[in-house]
Amino acid sequence: MRIFKISVAILLLLAIVVLFLPSKAFALLGIGTPFGGMVLFRLECTCSANTMIVVGPPRPGTFMLDAGTVIYEKYTPFIAHWVLGLADAFVPCMVYVGTACVPAGEGGRVRIMGTS
């Protein structure tokens, strides 16, 4: 009986988290924030070894691709291609200006993404 009560409590807590937290909080929980739309802009971050993309509607935002990103289907997140995926924690895009690295923006780190 005690195990049943603990299981129900955990299930209720999980349901509350999923239903009532905003999508930004999902990133903190490791679930990820969903995004999708057409790639409008792409910038190679020369100093931080990642790539910044700006995605348009219907789920827009600025996102960062790095070596840990898993890309499916056409493997081409270029301008005018459609993408769909999950992102989590925000990371910076650093580019060289002269001999120094400066921030060019930040976005959610893409964990998985499909392209078309």
C-alpha positions as protocol buffer text, in pm:
chain_id: "A"
residue {
  index: 1
  type: MET
  ca { x: 0 y: 0 z: 0 }
}
residue {
  index: 2
  type: ARG
  ca { x: 283 y: 237 z: 85 }
}
residue {
  index: 3
  type: ILE
  ca { x: 453 y: 177 z: -252 }
}
residue {
  index: 4
  type: PHE
  ca { x: 124 y: 253 z: -425 }
}
residue {
  index: 5
  type: LYS
  ca { x: 92 y: 588 z: -244 }
}
residue {
  index: 6
  type: ILE
  ca { x: 450 y: 684 z: -331 }
}
residue {
  index: 7
  type: SER
  ca { x: 393 y: 588 z: -696 }
}
residue {
  index: 8
  type: VAL
  ca { x: 75 y: 796 z: -713 }
}
residue {
  index: 9
  type: ALA
  ca { x: 251 y: 1095 z: -555 }
}
residue {
  index: 10
  type: ILE
  ca { x: 536 y: 1076 z: -806 }
}
residue {
  index: 11
  type: LEU
  ca { x: 293 y: 1042 z: -1095 }
}
residue {
  index: 12
  type: LEU
  ca { x: 92 y: 1345 z: -977 }
}
residue {
  index: 13
  type: LEU
  ca { x: 408 y: 1552 z: -936 }
}
residue {
  index: 14
  type: LEU
  ca { x: 522 y: 1460 z: -1287 }
}
residue {
  index: 15
  type: ALA
  ca { x: 178 y: 1549 z: -1428 }
}
residue {
  index: 16
  type: ILE
  ca { x: 188 y: 1890 z: -1256 }
}
residue {
  index: 17
  type: VAL
  ca { x: 536 y: 1960 z: -1397 }
}
residue {
  index: 18
  type: VAL
  ca { x: 435 y: 1864 z: -1752 }
}
residue {
  index: 19
  type: LEU
  ca { x: 104 y: 2049 z: -1752 }
}
residue {
  index: 20
  type: PHE
  ca { x: 183 y: 2371 z: -1569 }
}
residue {
  index: 21
  type: LEU
  ca { x: 546 y: 2465 z: -1628 }
}
residue {
  index: 22
  type: PRO
  ca { x: 628 y: 2680 z: -1932 }
}
residue {
  index: 23
  type: SER
  ca { x: 842 y: 2530 z: -2206 }
}
residue {
  index: 24
  type: LYS
  ca { x: 1151 y: 2726 z: -2090 }
}
residue {
  index: 25
  type: ALA
  ca { x: 1139 y: 2531 z: -1764 }
}
residue {
  index: 26
  type: PHE
  ca { x: 1146 y: 2202 z: -1956 }
}
residue {
  index: 27
  type: ALA
  ca { x: 1502 y: 2285 z: -2062 }
}
residue {
  index: 28
  type: LEU
  ca { x: 1606 y: 2296 z: -1698 }
}
residue {
  index: 29
  type: LEU
  ca { x: 1452 y: 1954 z: -1645 }
}
residue {
  index: 30
  type: GLY
  ca { x: 1637 y: 1805 z: -1942 }
}
residue {
  index: 31
  type: ILE
  ca { x: 1320 y: 1758 z: -2146 }
}
residue {
  index: 32
  type: GLY
  ca { x: 1391 y: 2031 z: -2401 }
}
residue {
  index: 33
  type: THR
  ca { x: 1203 y: 2316 z: -2561 }
}
residue {
  index: 34
  type: PRO
  ca { x: 1037 y: 2227 z: -2893 }
}
residue {
  index: 35
  type: PHE
  ca { x: 1102 y: 2452 z: -3193 }
}
residue {
  index: 36
  type: GLY
  ca { x: 1031 y: 2445 z: -3563 }
}
residue {
  index: 37
  type: GLY
  ca { x: 1012 y: 2661 z: -3872 }
}
residue {
  index: 38
  type: MET
  ca { x: 1219 y: 2788 z: -4161 }
}
residue {
  index: 39
  type: VAL
  ca { x: 1584 y: 2881 z: -4099 }
}
residue {
  index: 40
  type: LEU
  ca { x: 1605 y: 3258 z: -4157 }
}
residue {
  index: 41
  type: PHE
  ca { x: 1969 y: 3323 z: -4061 }
}
residue {
  index: 42
  type: ARG
  ca { x: 2285 y: 3119 z: -3998 }
}
residue {
  index: 43
  type: LEU
  ca { x: 2613 y: 3231 z: -3844 }
}
residue {
  index: 44
  type: GLU
  ca { x: 2927 y: 3025 z: -3784 }
}
residue {
  index: 45
  type: CYS
  ca { x: 3056 y: 3104 z: -3435 }
}
residue {
  index: 46
  type: THR
  ca { x: 3429 y: 3094 z: -3502 }
}
residue {
  index: 47
  type: CYS
  ca { x: 3544 y: 3138 z: -3143 }
}
residue {
  index: 48
  type: SER
  ca { x: 3299 y: 2906 z: -2963 }
}
residue {
  index: 49
  type: ALA
  ca { x: 3299 y: 2626 z: -3226 }
}
residue {
  index: 50
  type: ASN
  ca { x: 2923 y: 2618 z: -3281 }
}
residue {
  index: 51
  type: THR
  ca { x: 2666 y: 2755 z: -3527 }
}
residue {
  index: 52
  type: MET
  ca { x: 2382 y: 2997 z: -3452 }
}
residue {
  index: 53
  type: ILE
  ca { x: 2057 y: 2964 z: -3648 }
}
residue {
  index: 54
  type: VAL
  ca { x: 1748 y: 3184 z: -3631 }
}
residue {
  index: 55
  type: VAL
  ca { x: 1427 y: 2989 z: -3690 }
}
residue {
  index: 56
  type: GLY
  ca { x: 1103 y: 3157 z: -3802 }
}
residue {
  index: 57
  type: PRO
  ca { x: 740 y: 3068 z: -3723 }
}
residue {
  index: 58
  type: PRO
  ca { x: 550 y: 2860 z: -3617 }
}
residue {
  index: 59
  type: ARG
  ca { x: 789 y: 2791 z: -3319 }
}
residue {
  index: 60
  type: PRO
  ca { x: 1058 y: 3060 z: -3367 }
}
residue {
  index: 61
  type: GLY
  ca { x: 1376 y: 3136 z: -3179 }
}
residue {
  index: 62
  type: THR
  ca { x: 1754 y: 3151 z: -3185 }
}
residue {
  index: 63
  type: PHE
  ca { x: 1932 y: 2819 z: -3145 }
}
residue {
  index: 64
  type: MET
  ca { x: 2288 y: 2687 z: -3133 }
}
residue {
  index: 65
  type: LEU
  ca { x: 2416 y: 2377 z: -3312 }
}
residue {
  index: 66
  type: ASP
  ca { x: 2727 y: 2210 z: -3170 }
}
residue {
  index: 67
  type: ALA
  ca { x: 2915 y: 1881 z: -3201 }
}
residue {
  index: 68
  type: GLY
  ca { x: 2659 y: 1709 z: -2976 }
}
residue {
  index: 69
  type: THR
  ca { x: 2360 y: 1795 z: -3198 }
}
residue {
  index: 70
  type: VAL
  ca { x: 2195 y: 1494 z: -3362 }
}
residue {
  index: 71
  type: ILE
  ca { x: 2058 y: 1594 z: -3705 }
}
residue {
  index: 72
  type: TYR
  ca { x: 1815 y: 1372 z: -3897 }
}
residue {
  index: 73
  type: GLU
  ca { x: 1686 y: 1346 z: -4256 }
}
residue {
  index: 74
  type: LYS
  ca { x: 1865 y: 1578 z: -4502 }
}
residue {
  index: 75
  type: TYR
  ca { x: 2139 y: 1693 z: -4257 }
}
residue {
  index: 76
  type: THR
  ca { x: 2126 y: 2050 z: -4393 }
}
residue {
  index: 77
  type: PRO
  ca { x: 2011 y: 2321 z: -4150 }
}
residue {
  index: 78
  type: PHE
  ca { x: 2082 y: 2600 z: -4400 }
}
residue {
  index: 79
  type: ILE
  ca { x: 1885 y: 2916 z: -4480 }
}
residue {
  index: 80
  type: ALA
  ca { x: 1537 y: 2849 z: -4628 }
}
residue {
  index: 81
  type: HIS
  ca { x: 1531 y: 2488 z: -4504 }
}
residue {
  index: 82
  type: TRP
  ca { x: 1263 y: 2374 z: -4260 }
}
residue {
  index: 83
  type: VAL
  ca { x: 1371 y: 2234 z: -3922 }
}
residue {
  index: 84
  type: LEU
  ca { x: 1203 y: 2076 z: -3621 }
}
residue {
  index: 85
  type: GLY
  ca { x: 1367 y: 1979 z: -3294 }
}
residue {
  index: 86
  type: LEU
  ca { x: 1432 y: 2013 z: -2921 }
}
residue {
  index: 87
  type: ALA
  ca { x: 1669 y: 2259 z: -2752 }
}
residue {
  index: 88
  type: ASP
  ca { x: 1775 y: 2300 z: -2390 }
}
residue {
  index: 89
  type: ALA
  ca { x: 2020 y: 2529 z: -2205 }
}
residue {
  index: 90
  type: PHE
  ca { x: 2127 y: 2864 z: -2353 }
}
residue {
  index: 91
  type: VAL
  ca { x: 2483 y: 2891 z: -2485 }
}
residue {
  index: 92
  type: PRO
  ca { x: 2666 y: 3191 z: -2637 }
}
residue {
  index: 93
  type: CYS
  ca { x: 2786 y: 3242 z: -2993 }
}
residue {
  index: 94
  type: MET
  ca { x: 3135 y: 3392 z: -2980 }
}
residue {
  index: 95
  type: VAL
  ca { x: 3308 y: 3529 z: -3292 }
}
residue {
  index: 96
  type: TYR
  ca { x: 3655 y: 3673 z: -3351 }
}
residue {
  index: 97
  type: VAL
  ca { x: 3680 y: 4050 z: -3389 }
}
residue {
  index: 98
  type: GLY
  ca { x: 4044 y: 4134 z: -3446 }
}
residue {
  index: 99
  type: THR
  ca { x: 4227 y: 3926 z: -3187 }
}
residue {
  index: 100
  type: ALA
  ca { x: 3947 y: 3903 z: -2929 }
}
residue {
  index: 101
  type: CYS
  ca { x: 3630 y: 3693 z: -2897 }
}
residue {
  index: 102
  type: VAL
  ca { x: 3305 y: 3885 z: -2860 }
}
residue {
  index: 103
  type: PRO
  ca { x: 2947 y: 3758 z: -2814 }
}
residue {
  index: 104
  type: ALA
  ca { x: 2733 y: 3767 z: -3129 }
}
residue {
  index: 105
  type: GLY
  ca { x: 2421 y: 3627 z: -2963 }
}
residue {
  index: 106
  type: GLU
  ca { x: 2294 y: 3330 z: -2766 }
}
residue {
  index: 107
  type: GLY
  ca { x: 2040 y: 3059 z: -2811 }
}
residue {
  index: 108
  type: GLY
  ca { x: 1916 y: 2725 z: -2689 }
}
residue {
  index: 109
  type: ARG
  ca { x: 2153 y: 2437 z: -2750 }
}
residue {
  index: 110
  type: VAL
  ca { x: 1990 y: 2200 z: -3002 }
}
residue {
  index: 111
  type: ARG
  ca { x: 1989 y: 1837 z: -2885 }
}
residue {
  index: 112
  type: ILE
  ca { x: 1799 y: 1678 z: -3176 }
}
residue {
  index: 113
  type: MET
  ca { x: 1678 y: 1826 z: -3505 }
}
residue {
  index: 114
  type: GLY
  ca { x: 1521 y: 1705 z: -3825 }
}
residue {
  index: 115
  type: THR
  ca { x: 1549 y: 1894 z: -4153 }
}
residue {
  index: 116
  type: SER
  ca { x: 1372 y: 1897 z: -4488 }
}
